[in-house]
Amino acid sequence: MQAAGIARLWTAIAVLLSSTLLTAQWLNYPTPGLARTPDGKPDLSAPAPRGADGKADFSGIWTRSALAPGWDLRTLRASGVFTDQNLSYHMPPDASIPFQPWAEALFRERLNRNGAGAPSERCLPTGVPEAMLEPPPFKIAQMKGLTIILFESFGRFRQIHTDGRPAPVDPNPSVGIFNRKVGQRHLRRGYHGIQRSHMARQGRPPA
Amino acid sequence: MRAARIAHLWTAIGVLVASTLVSAQWLNYPAAGIPRLADGRPNLSAPAPRSPDGKPELSGLWTPDRPPTALMPESLFEFQPGDVVLTKEGEALQRRRRENYFPGAQCLPDNLPKRTAVDPFKILTLKGIVVVLYEEHTTYRQIFVDGRELPKDPNPTWSGYSVGKWEGDTLVVDTSGFNDDEWILPGRRPHSNALHIIERFRRRDFGHLEIQFTVDDPKVYTKPWTIKQAHHLIPDTELLEYVCNENEKDLKHMTGVGK
């Protein structure tokens, strides 16, 4: 009996040690500069921080709220909806989307096949805003003239230029222009600056 | 004749308009804060800028000096092949890997030295973090310079976990916690999960950045070895999107995925 007790003690010690190792990982590293309540918990209701220029500072690691108010995941699941990444569930329930007829037809068609054929099946990246509706979190880092979003999903990033530059006039240049201007750099196809991917799961086609 | 001349004039106007459109693209957008010569060209030999804490500012869009035209991966890297000595375990691993294993063919990520060997990359410095945005695979990496230690028992990853600290004007970055699924180029050299990479970033002047990689993997190599890369700033342009799986038609023709 005593031997069994000692074995249990060692197990307890091993469990304690392994939990110490876990806390040494960055998954639990305390974020500096976070507003905290007296008990040390993050105070998510504290005022939003501001940058030196007085603008709101969006920097931080974010994850989506489950659904917009008025939607209920259980009701959705009961009606056969398999995902909550559809844009609609992040909009008020009475909102409607002013589709062009061709776009609505495409949307219905995608809906009817339950999203089969989505780009993500081929490990192609999610677009905007789907990348922010996925369960994995994303990090916003705000700098002078540039805000970046680092997505956990696909390990991809996005740059938002806030230095006053105009949007590109012709963001899908021909091979000739690329070759002449940038030599060996890769040519990638775009469509009005946005890939022809689904905007969100079961999604709406970009214009 | 006159009509032909007018046609020429219209052609000339068309070309002018088209070139204006091209210059409005971000591939050619003038970057702010770049020292320039009297004729407006960027002065890449100006002194390296410094951040408010006095350290060199590594931020910028960089590209390797060696042109990405070489078909032989070895020629992309400055290293001494004689310094690379495999252990017995390393030899066996390299034999297996060279037979039939190429993660890049499946659009899996490249090792750290390769990521900066061909395509441009952007360094951004934030308080406590240096972020590297790689054009290759449109992926990123975070280097923590806030004094934290490397994780003791990390979940293995393709990019590892990186912490940095300044030694004089050099940013020294220690990275570990890799999986063992990757090669180290040059030469499809394998590594294990014991791999440590020490990078030394030095911005020589405004337009030149050197990175020295020390590869330390005692399971695979008998001693650490180094790779050097020289990069220059590319002003007035931007990173492009890179989606490896786009229009993918090769996978079904591939045979074997052995390691």
Interface residues (C-beta under 8 A of the other chain):
Chain A: L21 L22 A24 Q25 W26 Y29 P32 R122 C123 L124 P125 A141 M143 G145 L146 I148 L150 F154 G155 R156 F157 Q159 H161 D163 R165 P166 P168 V169 D170 P171 P173 I177 K181 V182 Q184 R185 H186 R188 R189 G190 Q195
Chain B: L21 V22 A24 Q25 W26 L27 N28 Y29 A32 P67 P68 T69 C107 P109 D119 P120 L124 L126 G128 I129 V131 L133 E135 H137 T138 T139 Y140 Q142 F144 D146 R148 E149 P151 K152 D153 P154 N155 S159 Y161 T237 E238 L239 L240 E241 Y242 V243 N245 E246 E248
